[in-house]
Amino acid sequence: MPYAPGGVLFIALGLVLVVAGALWRGRIVRPLSAKRAQTAMARDRSRNLLRAADMAIAEARRQATRGEPAIVTVGDVRRMACRHYGYDSVEREEAAAALRRRFEAADGRRDCMTDAFN
């Protein structure tokens, strides 16, 4: 009974992959680093706090009546961060810094008031 050349090639390729896997043994090419993980977590937290500040400013602007300024507090940012990003606790200084950055970037002085500068 003649062998099909495609079947033999398929089996040979499979054996080559098995041997390569056995030699490699699943080693991680780039090992995990605690320092890199902490840096990534800090970067994500900072980004999420800025987003929470944006959401708090937008919510305050939606709730403000016509002609009066929107009032955004650091507590609003902390609540948004806890609600949307699941943080157990957010320090007041962190939330205030994020709110100050977004407040100034969004030109909030013309239609908003905040307690982040105290």
N, C-alpha and C positions, 0 to 999 in steps of 0.2 A: 504494500500500500504506500503510494508516494505521499510525502509530506508537502503541505502547502508552504511556500516560502514566506508568506505573510505571517502565518502562525508561528513559525520558528523565529522570525524576527521579533514578533511581539513577546514571546517568552524570553528571548535573549535580552530585550530591552527591560523587561520586568526584573530579570536577575541582576542586571547592571544597577538598576535603581535600588534594589534590596541591598546589594553590596555597598553602594554609596551611602545609604542610610545607616548601615551597620558601622561603617567607618566614621561617619560624622557623629553618630550617637546623640543627635539632638542638641548639640552644644549651642548656646545662645551666641549669636554673632556679636551683639552689643549688650553686655550684661547690664542689669538694672542698677541704677545708682540712687541711693537715698537722697543725695544732694540734688540731683536732677529732678527727682519726684517732688521734693519740697519746693523747688523753684517753680515747677509747673503748677503746683497747687496754689502757691502765692499769686502767680500770674492769673490763674482762673478766678481766684477769689477777688482780686482787684478788679478784673473785668466785670465780674458779676455785680460787685458793689456799684460800679459806674452805671451799669444797666438798671439796677434798682433805683439809683438816684434819678435817672432819666424817667423811669416809670412813675416815681413819686412826683416829679415836676409836672409830668403830663396829667396825672390824676388831679393834682391841685389846680391846674389850669382849667380842667374840665369842670371842676366843682365850683370854681369862682364865678360869681355873678358878674354881669357886665359892668365895667367901670371900677371894680374893686380889685386889688392885687390878689394873686394866688399866694396862699401861705403854705410853705413847705417846711416841715420840721425834720430834724435828724431822726426822730422817732418814726416818721413815715418811711424813711429810707431803711431803717432797721426792720420795720415790719415787712416791707416789700422784699427785702433780702431773705428774711425767714420764710415768708410765704412762697415766694417763687423759686428760691434756690435751696431751701431746706437747711439753712444755717441755724444751728442751735442758738448761738449767740453772736452778736456783732458788736464790737466795741464802739462806743460813742465817737471816739476819735477817728476811727476808720470810716464810719458812716459820714461824719462831718467833713472829712477830707474829700470823700467822693462827691458829696453834695456841693462843696465849694467849687470843685473842678468843673462839674456839669453846670452849675449855676452861672459861672463866669463864661463858659463856652457857649451856653445857650442864650447869652445876653439877658439873663433873668432880672437884671436890675430895673428894667423898664416895666415889668408886670408881675414880679414875684417878690415875696419877702421870705427870709429864712433865718433860722437861729444858728446856722452852721458857722457863723463868723464870731460867735461869742466865745 
